Amino acid sequence: MKKSHPLRRVVLATAATVSGIVLLLSLKPGSDPASASAQGGAAAQATAAGQESPQGGSSDQSSSGARTVTGSVADTQYGPVQVRLTLNGDKITKAEAVQAPSGGQSTTVTENAVPKLNQAAVATGTADIDAVSGATYTSAGYKKSLQSAIDQAAKSAPAEPAASPSQPAASSAAAAAPATDGQTVDGDVVQTQYGPVQVRLTLNGTSISKAEAIQAPSGGQSTEVTSNAVPQLNQAAAATQSADIDAVSGATYTSAGYKKSLQSALDKAGA
């Protein structure tokens, strides 16, 4: 009987082992489709989260009661001007020019003038604002569009809620209560570009016997403007017995704040 060579047996055993390994590898299942689907879904959700709109605050703004009104386009020699207002109730909280002259020198003029006009519109709450030096046409167009925006805002203002039927008489009586002699009434504090303004009235019955600014802009040039403007405004308030007084030249913001605070003091006094 012929013996098998030991080397031959080793070779055959090795070959069999390799064949078995190759067979097992060829039978390994591919990637789990359910797992791949789950991973794809997670990735899609992560992508969607990363692409969430950054403008989510727009709905909050509308829910807070703020509204925007855009004035008509005012054509000027150098291009159109159009003003948009943001209001809270009937108060202007923001003014911006959505159209303004541009190109060449007009760009420089617009960049200088429009921010000042925006600030003046918010400070005064009216279109009665001073033109910016060197921007006569742009200022005129701005004021025209601003006035149209204010007119539209007045027409579209939400109606005030009716007085409660249970106590209309008491509320009306309190609002219309006449001022007593020597009574002092403080108007609301009005914020201006240069500082707060607040007016105090001393009344004789329903007549203003004295008007004074208990708060006014101060510091640097503001102190000089205030010392010049406030005495004139005080005299005008006592003379006219109303808030329908002229602004003092060179003190537009202080005058506008004074008139607002003065009107609120008159309203509180029932004068």
TIGUZA-986771 format. One line per 5 residues: number of its first residue (from 0); their letters; for each residue y, z, x of N, C-alpha, C, O. Coordinates in steps of 0.1 Angstrom, whole numbers, plus 5000, padded with zeros to 4 digits. Layout:
<sites>
NUM) A) Y:Z:X:Y:Z:X:Y:Z:X:Y:Z:X; ... .
</sites>
This chain:
<sites>
0) MKKSH) 4988:5000:5009:5000:5000:5000:5012:5000:5009:5013:5007:5019; 5022:4991:5005:5033:4989:5013:5044:4999:5010:5048:5000:4998; 5050:5007:5019:5061:5016:5017:5074:5010:5015:5077:5000:5022; 5082:5015:5006:5096:5010:5004:5105:5016:5016:5103:5027:5020; 5113:5008:5021:5122:5012:5032:5133:5021:5026:5139:5018:5016 .
5) PLRRV) 5135:5033:5033:5145:5042:5028:5159:5036:5026:5166:5040:5016; 5164:5028:5035:5177:5022:5034:5179:5014:5022:5189:5013:5015; 5167:5007:5019:5168:4998:5007:5170:5007:4994:5177:5003:4985; 5163:5018:4994:5165:5027:4982:5180:5032:4981:5185:5033:4970; 5186:5035:4992:5200:5040:4992:5209:5029:4986:5218:5032:4978 .
10) VLATA) 5207:5017:4991:5215:5005:4986:5214:5003:4971:5224:5001:4964; 5201:5003:4966:5199:5001:4952:5205:5012:4944:5211:5009:4933; 5204:5025:4948:5210:5036:4941:5225:5035:4940:5231:5037:4930; 5231:5031:4951:5246:5029:4952:5250:5018:4942:5260:5020:4935; 5243:5007:4942:5246:4996:4933:5246:5000:4919:5254:4996:4911 .
15) ATVSG) 5235:5008:4915:5234:5012:4902:5245:5021:4897:5250:5020:4886; 5249:5030:4906:5260:5039:4903:5273:5032:4900:5281:5035:4891; 5276:5022:4909:5289:5014:4908:5288:5006:4895:5299:5006:4888; 5277:5001:4891:5276:4993:4879:5279:5002:4867:5285:4998:4857; 5273:5014:4867:5276:5024:4856:5290:5027:4855:5295:5028:4843 .
20) IVLLL) 5297:5029:4866:5312:5033:4865:5320:5021:4859:5329:5023:4851; 5316:5009:4864:5323:4997:4858:5321:4996:4843:5331:4993:4836; 5309:4998:4839:5306:4997:4825:5314:5008:4816:5319:5004:4806; 5315:5020:4821:5322:5030:4814:5337:5027:4813:5344:5029:4803; 5343:5022:4824:5357:5018:4824:5360:5007:4814:5370:5007:4808 .
25) SLKPG) 5351:4997:4813:5353:4986:4804:5352:4991:4790:5358:4984:4781; 5346:5002:4787:5345:5007:4773:5356:5017:4769:5356:5021:4758; 5366:5020:4779:5377:5030:4776:5386:5025:4765:5391:5013:4767; 5389:5032:4755:5398:5027:4744:5412:5025:4749:5416:5032:4758; 5419:5016:4742:5433:5014:4745:5442:5025:4740:5437:5035:4735 .
30) SDPAS) 5455:5024:4741:5465:5034:4737:5463:5036:4722:5461:5027:4714; 5465:5049:4718:5463:5052:4704:5475:5047:4696:5486:5051:4699; 5473:5038:4686:5484:5032:4679:5492:5042:4671:5504:5040:4670; 5485:5052:4666:5492:5062:4658:5502:5070:4667:5513:5073:4664; 5497:5073:4680:5506:5080:4689:5517:5072:4693:5529:5077:4694 .
35) ASAQG) 5515:5059:4695:5526:5050:4699:5536:5049:4688:5548:5049:4691; 5531:5048:4676:5540:5048:4664:5549:5060:4663:5561:5059:4661; 5543:5072:4665:5550:5084:4665:5561:5085:4675:5572:5089:4673; 5557:5080:4688:5567:5080:4699:5578:5071:4696:5590:5074:4698; 5575:5059:4690:5586:5050:4686:5595:5055:4676:5607:5054:4677 .
40) GAAAQ) 5589:5063:4666:5598:5068:4655:5607:5079:4661:5619:5079:4657; 5602:5087:4670:5610:5098:4676:5622:5091:4684:5633:5096:4684; 5618:5081:4692:5629:5074:4699:5639:5068:4690:5651:5068:4694; 5635:5062:4679:5645:5056:4670:5654:5067:4664:5666:5065:4663; 5648:5079:4661:5657:5090:4656:5666:5094:4666:5678:5097:4663 .
45) ATAAG) 5662:5095:4679:5671:5100:4689:5682:5090:4691:5694:5093:4693; 5679:5077:4690:5689:5066:4692:5699:5067:4680:5711:5066:4682; 5694:5069:4668:5703:5070:4657:5712:5082:4658:5724:5081:4655; 5707:5093:4663:5715:5105:4665:5726:5102:4675:5737:5107:4673; 5722:5095:4686:5732:5093:4696:5743:5083:4692:5754:5083:4697 .
50) QESPQ) 5740:5075:4681:5749:5065:4677:5757:5069:4664:5763:5061:4657; 5756:5082:4661:5763:5087:4649:5778:5084:4650:5784:5085:4661; 5784:5080:4639:5798:5076:4638:5807:5087:4643:5806:5098:4637; 5817:5085:4652:5826:5095:4656:5837:5097:4646:5846:5105:4648; 5837:5089:4635:5848:5090:4626:5845:5098:4613:5850:5096:4602 .
55) GGSSD) 5836:5108:4615:5832:5116:4604:5843:5125:4598:5842:5130:4587; 5854:5126:4605:5865:5135:4600:5873:5128:4589:5881:5135:4583; 5872:5115:4587:5880:5109:4577:5878:5115:4563:5887:5116:4555; 5865:5118:4560:5863:5124:4547:5869:5138:4545:5873:5142:4535; 5869:5145:4556:5875:5159:4556:5890:5158:4553:5896:5166:4546 .
60) QSSSG) 5896:5147:4559:5910:5146:4557:5914:5143:4543:5923:5149:4537; 5906:5135:4536:5909:5132:4522:5906:5144:4513:5913:5146:4504; 5896:5151:4517:5893:5163:4509:5903:5174:4510:5904:5183:4502; 5911:5174:4521:5921:5184:4523:5934:5181:4515:5943:5190:4514; 5935:5170:4508:5946:5167:4500:5956:5158:4507:5966:5154:4500 .
65) ARTVT) 5955:5155:4520:5964:5146:4527:5962:5132:4522:5951:5127:4518; 5973:5124:4521:5972:5110:4517:5981:5102:4526:5991:5107:4531; 5979:5089:4527:5987:5080:4534:5993:5070:4525:5987:5065:4516; 6006:5066:4529:6013:5056:4521:6019:5046:4531:6026:5051:4541; 6018:5034:4529:6023:5024:4539:6035:5017:4532:6034:5011:4521 .
70) GSVAD) 6046:5016:4539:6058:5010:4534:6057:4995:4535:6048:4989:4541; 6067:4988:4528:6067:4973:4529:6071:4969:4543:6077:4976:4550; 6068:4956:4546:6071:4951:4559:6086:4947:4559:6091:4940:4550; 6093:4952:4569:6108:4948:4570:6109:4938:4582:6106:4942:4594; 6114:4926:4579:6115:4916:4590:6129:4919:4597:6139:4921:4591 .
75) TQYGP) 6128:4919:4610:6140:4920:4618:6142:4908:4627:6133:4899:4628; 6153:4908:4635:6156:4897:4643:6145:4895:4654:6143:4884:4660; 6139:4907:4658:6129:4906:4669:6115:4908:4665:6106:4908:4673; 6112:4909:4652:6099:4910:4647:6098:4920:4635:6107:4927:4632; 6086:4920:4629:6084:4929:4617:6083:4944:4621:6078:4947:4631 .
80) VQVRL) 6087:4952:4611:6085:4967:4613:6079:4972:4600:6083:4968:4589; 6068:4980:4601:6062:4986:4590:6058:5000:4593:6053:5003:4603; 6061:5009:4583:6059:5024:4586:6048:5029:4576:6047:5025:4565; 6040:5038:4582:6029:5044:4574:6032:5060:4575:6034:5065:4586; 6031:5066:4564:6033:5080:4563:6020:5088:4559:6013:5083:4551 .
85) TLNGD) 6018:5099:4565:6008:5108:4560:6015:5120:4554:6024:5126:4559; 6011:5123:4541:6017:5134:4534:6007:5145:4530:5996:5142:4527; 6012:5157:4529:6005:5168:4523:6013:5173:4511:6023:5179:4513; 6009:5169:4499:6017:5171:4488:6029:5161:4488:6026:5149:4489; 6041:5166:4488:6052:5157:4489:6059:5158:4503:6070:5153:4505 .
90) KITKA) 6052:5165:4512:6058:5167:4526:6052:5157:4536:6040:5155:4536; 6061:5151:4543:6057:5142:4554:6052:5149:4566:6059:5157:4572; 6039:5148:4569:6034:5155:4581:6032:5145:4593:6031:5150:4604; 6033:5132:4590:6032:5123:4601:6038:5110:4597:6036:5105:4586; 6045:5104:4607:6050:5090:4605:6047:5082:4617:6047:5086:4628 .
95) EAVQA) 6043:5069:4614:6039:5060:4625:6043:5046:4621:6043:5042:4609; 6046:5038:4631:6049:5024:4629:6037:5016:4631:6032:5015:4643; 6031:5010:4621:6019:5002:4622:6022:4988:4627:6014:4980:4631; 6035:4984:4625:6040:4972:4631:6054:4974:4637:6062:4982:4631; 6056:4968:4648:6069:4969:4655:6071:4958:4665:6061:4952:4669 .
100) PSGGQ) 6083:4954:4668:6086:4943:4677:6079:4945:4690:6079:4956:4696; 6073:4934:4696:6067:4936:4709:6068:4923:4717:6072:4912:4711; 6066:4924:4730:6067:4912:4738:6080:4912:4746:6091:4913:4740; 6079:4912:4759:6091:4912:4768:6099:4925:4766:6093:4936:4767; 6112:4924:4765:6121:4935:4764:6118:4943:4751:6120:4955:4751 .
105) STTVT) 6113:4936:4741:6111:4943:4728:6100:4954:4729:6101:4964:4723; 6090:4952:4738:6080:4962:4740:6086:4975:4745:6083:4986:4741; 6095:4974:4755:6102:4985:4761:6110:4992:4751:6110:5005:4750; 6118:4985:4743:6127:4990:4732:6118:4998:4722:6122:5009:4718; 6107:4992:4718:6098:4998:4708:6092:5011:4713:6092:5021:4706 .
110) ENAVP) 6087:5011:4725:6081:5023:4731:6091:5034:4732:6087:5046:4732; 6104:5031:4734:6114:5042:4735:6119:5046:4721:6121:5058:4719; 6120:5037:4712:6126:5040:4699:6117:5046:4689:6120:5055:4682; 6105:5040:4687:6096:5044:4676:6092:5058:4677:6092:5065:4666; 6088:5064:4688:6085:5079:4688:6097:5087:4683:6095:5097:4675 .
115) KLNQA) 6109:5084:4686:6121:5091:4682:6123:5090:4667:6126:5099:4660; 6120:5077:4662:6122:5075:4647:6111:5082:4639:6113:5088:4629; 6099:5082:4645:6088:5089:4639:6091:5104:4637:6089:5110:4627; 6096:5110:4648:6099:5124:4648:6111:5127:4638:6110:5138:4631; 6120:5119:4638:6132:5121:4629:6127:5120:4614:6132:5128:4606 .
120) AVATG) 6118:5111:4611:6113:5109:4597:6106:5122:4593:6107:5126:4581; 6098:5128:4602:6090:5140:4598:6100:5152:4597:6099:5160:4588; 6110:5152:4606:6119:5164:4606:6128:5164:4594:6131:5174:4588; 6133:5152:4590:6142:5152:4579:6135:5150:4565:6140:5154:4555; 6123:5144:4565:6116:5142:4553:6123:5131:4544:6119:5129:4533 .
125) TADID) 6132:5123:4550:6139:5113:4543:6141:5101:4553:6137:5101:4564; 6147:5090:4547:6150:5078:4555:6164:5079:4560:6169:5069:4566; 6171:5090:4558:6185:5092:4563:6184:5097:4577:6187:5109:4579; 6180:5088:4586:6179:5092:4600:6188:5084:4609:6192:5073:4605; 6192:5089:4620:6201:5081:4629:6193:5070:4636:6181:5071:4640 .
130) AVSGA) 6200:5059:4638:6194:5048:4646:6194:5052:4661:6202:5060:4666; 6184:5047:4668:6182:5049:4682:6191:5040:4690:6191:5028:4687; 6198:5045:4699:6207:5037:4707:6200:5026:4714:6189:5029:4721; 6204:5014:4714:6198:5003:4720:6187:4997:4712:6180:4987:4717; 6184:5002:4700:6174:4997:4691:6179:4995:4677:6172:5000:4668 .
135) TYTSA) 6190:4989:4676:6197:4988:4663:6188:4981:4652:6186:4986:4641; 6183:4970:4656:6175:4962:4646:6162:4969:4643:6158:4969:4631; 6155:4974:4653:6143:4981:4651:6145:4993:4642:6137:4996:4633; 6156:5000:4645:6159:5012:4637:6162:5009:4622:6157:5016:4613; 6169:4998:4620:6172:4994:4606:6160:4990:4599:6158:4994:4587 .
140) GYKKS) 6151:4982:4605:6138:4978:4599:6129:4990:4596:6123:4991:4586; 6129:5000:4606:6121:5012:4604:6126:5020:4592:6118:5024:4583; 6139:5022:4591:6145:5029:4580:6142:5023:4566:6139:5029:4556; 6142:5009:4566:6140:5002:4554:6125:5004:4549:6123:5006:4538; 6116:5002:4559:6102:5004:4555:6099:5018:4552:6091:5021:4543 .
145) LQSAI) 6105:5027:4559:6103:5042:4556:6107:5045:4542:6100:5052:4535; 6119:5040:4538:6123:5043:4524:6114:5038:4514:6111:5044:4504; 6108:5026:4516:6099:5020:4507:6086:5028:4506:6080:5030:4496; 6082:5034:4518:6070:5043:4518:6073:5055:4510:6064:5060:4503; 6085:5061:4512:6089:5073:4505:6089:5071:4490:6085:5079:4482 .
150) DQAAK) 6094:5059:4486:6095:5055:4472:6081:5054:4466:6078:5059:4455; 6072:5048:4473:6058:5046:4469:6051:5060:4468:6043:5062:4458; 6054:5069:4477:6048:5082:4477:6052:5090:4465:6045:5097:4459; 6065:5088:4461:6070:5095:4449:6064:5090:4437:6061:5098:4427; 6061:5077:4436:6055:5071:4424:6040:5075:4423:6035:5077:4412 .
155) SAPAE) 6034:5077:4434:6019:5080:4434:6016:5094:4436:6004:5098:4437; 6026:5103:4436:6024:5117:4438:6015:5123:4427:6018:5119:4415; 6006:5131:4430:5997:5137:4420:6005:5146:4411:6015:5153:4415; 6002:5146:4398:6010:5154:4388:6007:5168:4390:5996:5173:4394; 6018:5176:4389:6017:5191:4390:6009:5196:4379:6011:5192:4367 .
160) PAASP) 6001:5206:4381:5993:5212:4370:6002:5219:4360:6012:5225:4364; 5998:5218:4347:6006:5224:4337:6006:5239:4338:5996:5245:4343; 6017:5246:4334:6017:5260:4335:6007:5266:4326:6004:5261:4315; 6002:5277:4329:5991:5284:4321:5997:5288:4308:6008:5295:4308; 5991:5285:4297:5996:5288:4284:5998:5303:4282:6006:5308:4273 .
165) SQPAA) 5990:5311:4289:5990:5326:4287:6003:5332:4292:6007:5343:4287; 6010:5326:4302:6022:5333:4307:6033:5323:4312:6038:5325:4323; 6036:5313:4304:6047:5304:4308:6060:5311:4307:6069:5308:4316; 6063:5319:4298:6076:5325:4296:6079:5334:4307:6091:5334:4312; 6070:5342:4312:6072:5352:4323:6076:5344:4336:6085:5348:4343 .
170) SSAAA) 6068:5333:4338:6070:5326:4351:6084:5319:4350:6091:5319:4360; 6088:5313:4339:6100:5307:4338:6112:5316:4340:6122:5313:4346; 6110:5328:4334:6121:5338:4335:6123:5343:4349:6134:5344:4354; 6111:5344:4356:6112:5349:4370:6119:5338:4379:6127:5341:4388; 6116:5325:4376:6121:5315:4384:6136:5313:4382:6144:5309:4391 .
175) AAPAT) 6140:5316:4369:6154:5313:4366:6163:5326:4366:6174:5326:4362; 6157:5337:4371:6165:5349:4372:6177:5347:4380:6177:5343:4392; 6189:5351:4375:6202:5349:4382:6203:5359:4394:6197:5370:4393; 6210:5355:4404:6212:5363:4416:6222:5374:4412:6231:5371:4404; 6221:5385:4418:6230:5396:4416:6241:5396:4427:6239:5390:4438 .
180) DGQTV) 6252:5403:4425:6263:5403:4435:6258:5410:4448:6251:5420:4448; 6262:5404:4459:6258:5409:4472:6244:5407:4476:6240:5412:4486; 6236:5400:4468:6222:5398:4471:6221:5388:4483:6229:5378:4483; 6212:5390:4492:6209:5381:4502:6195:5375:4500:6186:5381:4496; 6195:5362:4503:6182:5354:4501:6180:5346:4513:6189:5339:4518 .
185) DGDVV) 6168:5347:4519:6165:5340:4531:6157:5327:4527:6147:5328:4519; 6161:5316:4532:6153:5304:4530:6141:5303:4539:6139:5312:4547; 6133:5293:4536:6121:5291:4544:6124:5287:4559:6135:5282:4561; 6116:5291:4568:6117:5287:4582:6113:5272:4583:6102:5268:4579; 6122:5264:4588:6119:5250:4590:6118:5246:4605:6127:5249:4612 .
190) QTQYG) 6107:5241:4608:6104:5237:4622:6111:5224:4625:6109:5214:4618; 6118:5223:4636:6124:5210:4640:6119:5207:4654:6112:5215:4660; 6123:5195:4659:6119:5191:4672:6123:5201:4683:6117:5202:4694; 6135:5208:4681:6141:5216:4691:6139:5231:4688:6144:5239:4696; 6133:5234:4677:6131:5249:4674:6133:5251:4659:6137:5242:4651 .
195) PVQVR) 6130:5263:4654:6130:5267:4640:6145:5269:4635:6154:5273:4643; 6147:5266:4622:6160:5269:4616:6157:5276:4603:6148:5273:4596; 6165:5287:4601:6163:5295:4588:6177:5299:4584:6185:5304:4592; 6180:5298:4571:6193:5301:4565:6192:5313:4556:6183:5314:4549; 6202:5321:4557:6204:5333:4548:6216:5331:4540:6227:5329:4546 .
200) LTLNG) 6215:5333:4527:6227:5333:4518:6230:5346:4513:6221:5354:4510; 6243:5349:4512:6248:5361:4505:6255:5355:4492:6264:5347:4493; 6251:5361:4481:6256:5355:4468:6264:5365:4460:6262:5377:4461; 6274:5359:4453:6282:5367:4444:6279:5361:4430:6284:5351:4426; 6270:5368:4423:6264:5361:4411:6255:5350:4415:6245:5352:4422 .
205) TSISK) 6259:5338:4411:6251:5326:4415:6259:5318:4425:6255:5307:4429; 6270:5323:4430:6279:5316:4439:6276:5320:4454:6274:5332:4456; 6276:5311:4463:6274:5314:4477:6287:5319:4483:6297:5312:4483; 6287:5332:4487:6298:5338:4493:6298:5337:4508:6308:5338:4515; 6285:5335:4513:6284:5334:4528:6270:5327:4531:6260:5330:4524 .
210) AEAIQ) 6271:5319:4541:6259:5312:4546:6258:5314:4561:6268:5313:4568; 6246:5317:4566:6245:5319:4580:6231:5314:4584:6221:5315:4577; 6230:5310:4597:6217:5306:4602:6211:5318:4610:6217:5322:4621; 6200:5324:4605:6195:5336:4613:6184:5331:4623:6180:5339:4631; 6181:5318:4622:6173:5312:4633:6179:5298:4635:6182:5291:4626 .
215) APSGG) 6180:5294:4648:6185:5281:4651:6180:5277:4665:6178:5287:4673; 6179:5265:4669:6175:5261:4682:6184:5267:4693:6196:5267:4691; 6178:5271:4704:6186:5276:4715:6179:5273:4728:6167:5269:4729; 6187:5275:4739:6181:5272:4752:6186:5258:4757:6184:5248:4750; 6193:5258:4769:6198:5245:4774:6208:5239:4765:6217:5245:4760 .
220) QSTEV) 6206:5226:4763:6216:5218:4755:6215:5222:4740:6225:5221:4733; 6204:5228:4736:6203:5232:4722:6213:5243:4718:6218:5243:4707; 6215:5252:4728:6225:5263:4725:6239:5257:4722:6245:5262:4713; 6243:5247:4730:6256:5241:4728:6257:5234:4714:6267:5235:4707; 6246:5227:4711:6245:5219:4699:6246:5229:4687:6253:5227:4677 .
225) TSNAV) 6238:5240:4688:6238:5250:4677:6251:5256:4675:6256:5258:4664; 6258:5260:4686:6271:5267:4685:6281:5258:4679:6291:5263:4673; 6280:5245:4680:6289:5236:4675:6286:5232:4660:6295:5232:4652; 6273:5230:4657:6269:5225:4644:6268:5236:4634:6273:5234:4622; 6262:5248:4637:6259:5258:4627:6272:5263:4619:6271:5264:4607 .
230) PQLNQ) 6283:5266:4626:6295:5270:4619:6299:5259:4608:6304:5263:4597; 6298:5247:4612:6302:5236:4603:6293:5236:4591:6297:5233:4580; 6280:5237:4593:6270:5237:4583:6272:5249:4573:6271:5248:4561; 6275:5261:4579:6277:5273:4571:6289:5271:4562:6289:5274:4550; 6300:5265:4567:6312:5263:4559:6309:5253:4548:6314:5254:4537 .
235) AAAAT) 6302:5242:4552:6299:5232:4542:6290:5237:4530:6293:5234:4519; 6281:5246:4534:6272:5252:4523:6280:5261:4514:6278:5260:4501; 6289:5269:4519:6298:5277:4510:6308:5269:4502:6311:5272:4491; 6312:5258:4508:6322:5249:4501:6316:5241:4490:6322:5240:4479; 6304:5236:4492:6298:5227:4482:6289:5234:4473:6286:5229:4462 .
240) QSADI) 6285:5247:4477:6276:5255:4468:6263:5247:4466:6256:5249:4455; 6259:5239:4476:6246:5232:4474:6241:5228:4488:6248:5231:4498; 6229:5222:4488:6224:5217:4501:6227:5202:4503:6223:5196:4513; 6236:5197:4495:6240:5183:4496:6252:5182:4505:6263:5180:4501; 6249:5185:4518:6260:5185:4528:6257:5175:4539:6246:5171:4541 .
245) DAVSG) 6268:5171:4546:6266:5161:4556:6260:5167:4569:6263:5178:4572; 6252:5159:4576:6247:5163:4589:6259:5163:4599:6268:5155:4598; 6258:5172:4608:6268:5172:4619:6264:5162:4629:6253:5161:4634; 6274:5154:4634:6271:5144:4644:6266:5150:4657:6272:5160:4662; 6256:5144:4662:6250:5149:4674:6240:5161:4672:6235:5166:4682 .
250) ATYTS) 6238:5165:4659:6228:5176:4656:6220:5172:4644:6219:5179:4635; 6214:5160:4645:6206:5155:4634:6194:5164:4630:6193:5167:4618; 6186:5168:4640:6175:5177:4637:6179:5190:4632:6173:5195:4622; 6188:5197:4638:6193:5210:4633:6199:5209:4619:6196:5217:4611; 6206:5198:4617:6212:5197:4603:6202:5195:4593:6202:5201:4582 .
255) AGYKK) 6192:5187:4596:6181:5184:4586:6173:5197:4583:6170:5200:4572; 6170:5205:4594:6163:5217:4592:6172:5227:4584:6167:5234:4575; 6185:5228:4587:6194:5237:4580:6194:5233:4565:6193:5242:4556; 6195:5221:4562:6196:5216:4548:6183:5220:4540:6184:5224:4528; 6171:5218:4547:6159:5222:4540:6158:5237:4537:6154:5241:4526 .
260) SLQSA) 6161:5245:4547:6161:5259:4546:6171:5264:4535:6168:5273:4527; 6183:5258:4536:6193:5261:4526:6188:5258:4512:6191:5266:4503; 6182:5247:4510:6177:5243:4496:6167:5253:4491:6166:5257:4480; 6158:5257:4500:6148:5267:4496:6154:5281:4493:6149:5287:4484; 6164:5284:4500:6171:5297:4497:6178:5296:4483:6178:5305:4475 .
265) LDKAG) 6184:5284:4480:6190:5282:4467:6180:5283:4456:6182:5288:4445; 6168:5277:4459:6157:5277:4448:6153:5291:4446:6150:5295:4434; 6151:5299:4456:6147:5313:4454:6157:5321:4447:6154:5330:4439; 6170:5318:4449:6181:5325:4443:6183:5321:4428:6189:5328:4420; 6177:5309:4425:6180:5304:4411:6194:5299:4409:6198:5297:4398 .
270) A) 6200:5296:4421:6214:5291:4420:6214:5276:4418:6225:5270:4417 .
</sites>
